[in-house]
Amino acid sequence: MTDLGPVAWPPAPLRTARLVLREPEARDRAALIDLLASPEVGTYLGGPRPRDELERTMPAPPHRRPGLFAVDLDGELIGQITLTRNAGKLRHAVGKAELGYLFLPKAWGHGYAAESCMAVLDWFADELPGEPVVLATQTANARSMRLAAKLGFTEVELFHAYDAEQWLGMWSPTTRSD
């Protein structure tokens, strides 16, 4: 994986008790459009993207890139998780791997985000032992703040960006539960 280090990509699909984390496929296109066009999903991300624009511009199959996992429940995409190298927008995050996640509203409240994020964090810790991971979210996003705590992220700093208070947390593979 070029931006995260010397990791072979794509990995074999990651499997949890209920989910499969894999590369995006052509069959995921409609669900990805729903995800990115969702007003609920876009609440803390600057709003939803226009559906007609997504229909026109999203390739089939969707972009496949290192660090992008499709979250699959019973053969259906319910979300995505990303790991990218922070390019320097946040001083405490520069050069660190950054976790991101988006889930369809119908998947909220079932523990899928925690289950899949922990699988990705565990995979990353096995691939790049000792590397921390950062996560940034708006403090107003209560669901995301709860997820960060559940995953074991600890606060590094609060800052103001995008007209809102933001939270930056860090996760260390030395504190993961095996």
Secondary structure, DSSP 8 states (H G I E B T S, - for coil): -TTT-S--SS-S-EE-SS-EEE---GGGHHHHHHHHH-TTGGGGTTS---HHHHHHH--SS----TTEEEEEETTEEEEEEEEEE--SSSTTTTTSEEEEEEE-GGGTTTTHHHHHHHHHHHHHHHHSTT--EEEEEETT-HHHHHHHHHHT-EEEEEEEETTEEEEEEEE-GGG---
